[in-house]
């Protein structure tokens, strides 16, 4: 699910707040950049699949669909803000607030996914 994706991909920069990851490894900004790129690509696919699944669901055309789509837009904005701040900061550690926002919105979408039955491909993304 989305939260698992985001947690896995952003765990590297979050763990790197102490400048060391598992086994005392120091992460480079380039490595964190690669993780963010992967998260951006996977989240873009997820949002498209979610939109298609909503269009084929009982929620299509309802306020519920609008709210879910709004959360997806919030997630996309949070990812965009993370990218912008990451690119503008010398140290990726300074993007901690943006990372937290991405995780917060992903958690909210994950809660919706757990309550609703979506197609397997959406849940897997």
C-alpha positions in Angstrom: 0.0 0.0 0.0 1.0 3.6 -0.3 2.1 4.1 3.2 4.4 1.0 3.0 5.8 2.4 -0.2 6.5 5.8 1.3 7.8 4.5 4.5 10.2 2.2 2.8 11.5 4.8 0.3 11.8 7.6 2.7 13.2 5.6 5.6 16.6 6.2 4.2 16.6 10.0 4.6 14.7 9.9 7.9 17.2 7.4 9.3 19.9 9.6 8.0 18.9 12.4 10.3 21.7 11.1 12.5 23.9 10.9 9.4 24.1 7.2 9.8 21.8 4.4 8.8 21.9 0.7 9.6 25.3 -0.6 10.4 26.6 3.0 10.8 26.5 3.8 7.1 26.4 7.4 6.0 24.0 8.2 3.2 24.8 10.6 0.4 22.5 13.2 -1.0 22.5 11.3 -4.3 21.3 8.1 -2.6 18.5 10.0 -0.9 17.7 11.7 -4.2 17.3 8.3 -5.9 14.9 7.2 -3.2 12.8 10.3 -3.6 12.7 9.7 -7.4 11.4 6.2 -6.9 8.8 7.4 -4.4 7.7 10.1 -7.0 7.3 7.6 -9.8 5.5 5.0 -7.7 3.2 7.6 -6.2 2.3 8.9 -9.6 1.3 5.4 -10.7 -0.6 4.9 -7.5 -2.7 8.1 -8.0 -3.6 7.2 -11.5 -4.7 3.7 -10.5 -6.6 5.1 -7.5 -8.5 7.5 -9.8 -9.4 4.7 -12.2 -10.5 2.4 -9.4 -12.7 5.2 -7.9 -14.3 5.8 -11.3 -15.3 2.1 -11.4 -16.5 2.0 -7.8 -19.8 2.8 -6.1 -18.1 6.0 -4.9 -17.9 7.4 -8.5 -19.5 10.8 -8.6 -19.9 11.1 -4.9 -18.5 13.5 -2.3 -16.6 10.5 -1.0 -14.8 10.2 -4.3 -14.1 13.9 -4.2 -12.6 13.7 -0.7 -10.4 10.8 -1.7 -9.2 12.6 -4.8 -8.5 15.6 -2.7 -6.3 13.5 -0.4 -4.5 12.2 -3.5 -3.8 15.8 -4.7 -2.6 16.6 -1.2 -0.2 13.7 -1.4 1.1 14.8 -4.8 1.6 18.4 -3.5 3.5 17.0 -0.5 5.8 15.0 -2.8 6.3 18.1 -5.0 7.1 20.2 -1.9 9.6 17.5 -0.7 11.3 17.5 -4.1 11.5 21.3 -4.2 12.9 21.6 -0.7 15.3 18.7 -1.3 16.6 20.3 -4.5 17.0 23.7 -2.8 18.7 22.6 0.5 22.3 21.8 0.9 21.5 19.1 3.4 18.7 16.7 2.9 18.2 16.6 6.7 16.6 20.0 6.4 13.7 18.4 4.5 12.5 16.7 7.6 9.2 18.7 7.8 8.4 17.9 4.2 9.1 14.2 4.7 6.8 14.2 7.7 4.0 15.8 5.6 4.4 13.2 2.9 4.1 10.4 5.6 1.1 12.1 7.2 -0.9 12.3 3.9 0.2 8.8 2.9 -1.1 7.5 6.3 -4.5 9.2 5.7 -4.8 7.6 2.2 -3.7 4.3 3.7 -6.6 4.5 6.2 -9.1 5.0 3.4 -7.6 2.1 1.5 -8.0 -0.1 4.5 -11.6 0.8 4.9 -12.5 0.4 1.2 -12.2 -2.5 -1.2 -10.0 -1.4 -4.1 -8.6 -3.4 -6.9 -5.5 -5.4 -6.1 -3.3 -3.4 -8.4 -4.2 -0.2 -6.6 -3.5 -1.7 -3.2 -0.2 -3.2 -4.3 1.0 0.2 -5.6 
